[in-house]
Amino acid sequence: MDATTPFSDLMSKAVKLKGHQQAKLRTVFDSWPSYFQHSLFMQDSVISARALPFQERLSTALMMKNKGNEHCGKGDMEEAIAEYEKALAVFVYCENQDVNWKNKGIEDKDIRVTEYIDQDVVGQERLDALKTACYLNIALCKFRIRDFATCVRACDDALKIDGSNVKALYRSAQALVTPLSAGALECDQAIQRLKRAFSIDASNSDVSKLLRELQHQKQRQKVIDNKTFGGMFDRGQLYHDEELQKQCGKDDGAHAKDDFEAQIRQAQDLARLYEHKGEHDQAETIRSTIAKFKSERSKSPVNFLHPTPEMIQDAKRDNIDLTDKNVQRMLNDLQQGKEASNDETHDAINTEDQVETILRSMSSEAIGQLLQREGIPYHHLRDKDEILKLARHVINSKMSGNSKESSQHAERSYMKWVIICAVLWTVLRLLVSGKLSLWKGFPLN
């Protein structure tokens, strides 16, 4: 069939789609290392060995391992790995319980994992020794063919059986730092494994030598990085939030903007460097930090001294004239006081001059609307000074803080002045009308 025809192209896409859909059904299977996946496809000699008594099974597996050693000695790494996999598959393997799996594909729900455990302690010790040897030999072969990830997985399986196996710790440390993509994270992991191996066997010259080399390499790289990037980061350490915030938080006009953008570019270069070295997690963390500070930068405090048209319109809805220079200075001072979060600063801001500045910027209608929003009755008052006094107390209370106690105190103050003013107005009206006889003997000034 011509691969360039529309039908063949459609079929090719259908096959890829089916493969993609099938992969979603075997995520667990795909997460296993290849040497364990291959236990599903073993030949009859391995499958029949699983049915033998323990001693015969162990002897069969040992022969497979020894055959693998022969291949390894000849340099046939793939053949050696196949024999080690067979030896392991006699005791540790997976099976597909669906007889039609070869037609429909592998699905996690159909897979059963079997691991033989011998009831005899000595027998189990011999089995553990065999499995550990097979894992270590697979790790050695994978290291030689530069499959470093599988090498580490095989070492980790060996360590699950024998947590103090120095050879597994050493080999996995080698596999972590040998790839060209190895970076600070892998170096740190390797050092930790080597320290653990050294604590178990301090006389192991290979372990102590590699440990010293990696520690010296880490120190040298830290010096190089500091010189190259000006102290911007340390090897194995992420860009500190407070450092980036210090650099990005500067706000000094055009110079600050240029400085901020320069720091962002440096951080982006750093992320690309980590990515180039294969340290994708560190690169992603740096990019997330950059995004966070860009977002915080966009939320910088508004500039009341140079209000935008939108700010002027928003202020007008609250009956505040933001084009008034005195109002601009007052609001700017108020903002600085809030950012400082300091009682002394707040006390300095809450002055009568600033209250008067706001009052002068407000029309009579705006003052009336302010009092009305606060629920303060003022229509019965005819004295402008009394109305201004009420408005002054409202503004002063708003500037004094937002705590519950302050609000309650301010509300009591409002009502107190309302009641006083109402009483005074009523008394004056009675006096003028002559209906308050108690005061007739007293002359009015």
N, C-alpha and C positions, 0 to 999 in steps of 0.2 A: 504493500500500500504506500502510495506517495505521501511522504510526511508533510508535503506542502499543501495538500488539499484541505479545504475547509473541514471536511469530515474527520480527517486524521488529526487535525489541530484540535477539533472539539473533543475527540477521544483522548488525546494526550492530556488536555485540561481535566477531563473527567477522572482519569487515572490519578493525576496529582491531587485532585480534590478528595478522592476516596482515600488516598494515602494519608492526607492531612487529617481527615475525619477519623481514620483508623488509629492514628497516633494518639488522639485524645483518649482512646479507650485503653491505652497501655502505658500510661505515664509512669506507673510504678516499675513495670518491666524495663522501660527505657532508662530509668534512673540507676539500674543495677550495672556493675562493671561487666565488661564483655566476658571475662572468664566465668562468671556465674550465669550469664545469659546463655552461654554455649551449652550449659548442662541440659537445656531443653532439647537439644538436637543430637544427643549422643548416640553412637552406634550400638549395635546389639551386644557387643562384648562388654560394654560398660553397664547396660541395662540388666543383662543376665547376672553380672557380678553383684548387683544390689540384692539379689535373692539368696546369695551364699551365706553360710554362717559367718560370724564376725571374724574369726581368725583367718578364714580363707579370703574373705573380702579384704582384710587388711594386707594379706600377702599379695593379692592381685594389685591392689593400689600401690604397694611399695615397688612392685615390678614396673608399673607404669612410671612412677617417679624416677626410678633409676634409669629407665630408657630416656626420660627427659633430660637427665644429667648428661647422658652420652651425647645427645643432640646439642646441648648447650656447650659441651667441651669442644665440639666441632664447629661451633659458631652458627649452627642452624637454630636461631632463636625462635622462629615461628613454630618449627616442629617441636622444640622443647616445650614451649608454652602449651601446645596442644596436648602433650603427654601429661603435663602437670594439671591441666584442666580435667582430663579424664580421671586422674587419680583422685582429685577432689570430688568429682561428680559421682563417684561410687558411694560417698557418704553425705554429701551436701548437694542438693539439686532441686530443680523446679520441674513440675510436670503440668501439662495442659489437660484438664479433665474433659474438655470438649473434643470428641473424636474427629470432628470435622474442622478442627482449627486450621489445618493447612489450606483449606478452601476459603474460610471466612476471615482468617487472620487471628492475631494474638490479642486477647483482651484480658485485662487484669482480673476480672471477676472469675475467669476460668483457670487461673494459675494457682497451683498448690505448691508450697515450699516444704521440703522434707530435709531434716537434719538428723542423722543417726546419733544417738547418745548411748554409749555402752554402760550397762549397770555395774560392771566391775571397774573399780577405781584404777587398777593397773592397766586394764584394757583401754580405758578412756584416756589415760596419760599417754599411751602409745599412739592412739588416734590423734590426740591434740598435737603431738610431736610431728606426726606425718602432715597434718594440715598446715601447721606453722611452717614447715620446711617447703611445702608446695607454694604457699603464699609468698615466702621470701624469694624462692627461685623465680616465680612469675615476676616479682618486683625487679629482680636483677635483669631478667631478659627484657622487660619493658623499658627499663632504664637504658639498656644498650641500644634498643631500637628507637630511643628518644620519645617514648610514650610516657611522659613524666606523670601525667594525671593518673593514669592507671597504675603506675608504679606506687604512687602515694596511697591509692585505694587498697592495693594488695598489702602494703605495709600496715595500714590501719586495721585490716582484717586479721593480720598476724598479731597485732597488739591487743585485739579483742580477746584473743586466746591467752596471750602472754604479755601482760602490760609492761613488763620490765625487760622486754627483748631489746637489747642494745643495738643489734643489727638492724631491726626494723626502724628504730628511731633514727639511726645514722643514715640508712638508705633513703628514708623519706625526706630527711633534711637535705640530702644531696639533690633529690628530685625537685625539691621546692625552689632551690636557688640556681640550678643549672640552666633552665630556659632563658633565652634572651629577654623574654617578657617579664622575668622575675624582677620584683621591685621591693620596696621597703616592707610591705606587708608579708611577703613570702620570706624575706630575710628575718623578720622578727619571729615568724612561726618556726623557721629552721633553728634559730638560736634557742628558742624555748625547748624544742625537742632535744637538741644537743646538750643543753643544761641538764635535762632530765636523764639523758644517757650517761653524762659525766657523773651525776650523783649516784648512779648505779654501779658504774665501773670507771673509776678515775684513772685507772692504769691503761685504758684504751687510747693508744696514741693517735689513731685516726680521728676519734671523736674530739679529743682535746685540740688537735691541729686545726680541724675545720672550724671548731668553735672560736678559736683565737682569730682565725682569718676573717670570719664573718663579723666578729666584734670590731676588729680593726677597720674592716671595710666600711662598717656602719659609721664609725667615727670620721673616717676620711671623707665619706660621702656627705656627712653633715657639714663639714667645713667647706667642701666644694659648693654645696647648695647655698650655704649662707653667702659665699662670695658671688655666686652666679645670680642669685635672686635677692640679694640685699637683705637677708634676714626675713624674707617674706614667708618662708615656711621651713620646717625641719623635716628631715627624712623620716618617714613613718608617722608624721604628725600632720593633722589636718589644719587648714587655715583657721586660726582662732577667731571666734565670733567677735570678741571684744576688739581685736586688732583691726578687723575689717570695718567694724562699726566706727572705730576711731578715725580711720582713713576716710570712710564714706560719709561720716557725720559732719565733716567740715562744711561750713556754709559761709563763704566769704566772696560772694559775687561770682563773676566769670572765672576767677582763678580757682575758686572752690569747685565749680562745676568741672573744669578741666582736670583738676586733681582727682576728683571722684572718678571720672571716666578713665583716667590713666590707671588708677588702682584696679578698676574693674577689668581693664584690658590685661593687666598683669595677672590677675586671678584667673582669667580665661586662658591665658597662655599656660599657666600652671596646670589647669585642668587638662588641657591638651597634652601636656608633657606626661602626666600620669596615665592618660588614656593610651598614649603611644607606647608606654612601658607595660601596658596590660593591666594597670591598676584601675579598672573601670569603676569600682565602688568608690574609691577616693575621688576620682574625677567627678562622679555624679554628686557626691557630697559637697564638693567645692561649688559646683554649678548651682546646687540648691541654696547654698549660702549666698551666692551672688544674687540669685533671684529674690531671696528674702530681703536683702538690704536695698535692692532696687525698689522693691515694694515699699519699704519703710521710707526710702528717700522721696518717693512720690507722695507720701503722706506728711511731708514736712509742714511745720506751722505756717499759717497764713500770714501775710505781711500787711498789717493794718495801716502802715505808713504809706503803702502804695496799693490801695485796694483795686481789685478788678471790677469791671462793670457788674459781674454776677454778685460780688460781695456787696456792692452798693445797693443793688436791688433787694438782696436778702435782708440787709439792714433796714431798708425803707419799710419792709413789711412789719418790722418791729418798731417803726416810728423813730428810727435813729438816723441822723444825717451823717453818713460816713464820708461825705465830702468836706466836712468841717475839720480843719487841721487840729483843733483842740481835741475833738472827739477821737481822731486818729491816734494822737499821742497818748490819750488816756487809755484807749483800748490796747495799744501796744504795751504800755506799762503794766496793765492788768494781766495781759498774756504772759509777760516775763515773770510776773509775780506768781502765777499759777504753775509755771514750769519749774520754778525754784522750789515750790512746795514748802515754803518757809513762813512761819507765823509772823516773823518780823517784817518780811517783805509784804505780806498781806496787810499788816497794820499800816505800813507806809503808804500802800496804795489806797487804802480806804480813807481818804482825806476829804474834807468838805469842799476843797477847791475842785476836785474831780467830780464830785456830785453836782456842784454848781455848773461845771462845764457841760454836763449832760443836760441839765435843766435848761440852760440857755439855748441848747440846740433843738429843744422840743417845742412844738407849737402848743397852744392851749388845748387844741383838739387831741393832740398826741398824749398830753398829760392826762386828759380825761379818759382816754382809751386805756392808758396804763393803769389808772385806778380802777376802772371798770373790770379789767381782766383780773385784777387782784381781789375782786369782790368787795371793794370798799365803797360804801355809799357816800357820795359827795355832792349830789344835786341840790341838797338843802342848804349847802354852804354858799354864801354870796361874797365872802371875803377872799380875795385872791391869795393873800398871804397864807391863810389857813390851808387852802388847796395846795399851794406850793410846799407848805410844810409837810403835808401828807405825802406828796409825791417825793419829797426829799428823803423821807423815812423809807419809802418803798425802794428807791434806788440804792440808798445806803445799805439796806438790809440785803439786797441782792448782791452787792459787792463784798459783803462781809464774810461770805462762805455759804456752803451748801449742806452743812450738817443739819440733822434733824432738830437738834436743840436750838440752833440759830434760827431755823425756820419758825419753830414754835414761838421763840422769843420775839421774832420780828412780827409774827401774826398778832401776838398779844399787844405789841407796841402799836400796830395799826389800829386795832380795836380800841385801845386806850385813847389814842388821839381822836378817833372818830367819836367816841362817847363824850370826851371833853368838849370837842368842838360842837357837837350836837347840843349838849347842855348849855354851853355858853350862848349859842345862837338862840335857843329857846328862851333863856333868861332875858337876853337883849330884846327879843320880840315882845315879851311880856312887859318889860320896863317901858318900851316905847309906846305900847298900847295902853299903858296905865293900869294894867290888870294885876300887877304885882305890888300889893299894898304894903308889903313888908319893907320895900325899898323906898317908899315915898318920902321918908324923912331924910334921906341921904341925897345930897346934890350930886349930879352927874358932871364929871369933868369933860 
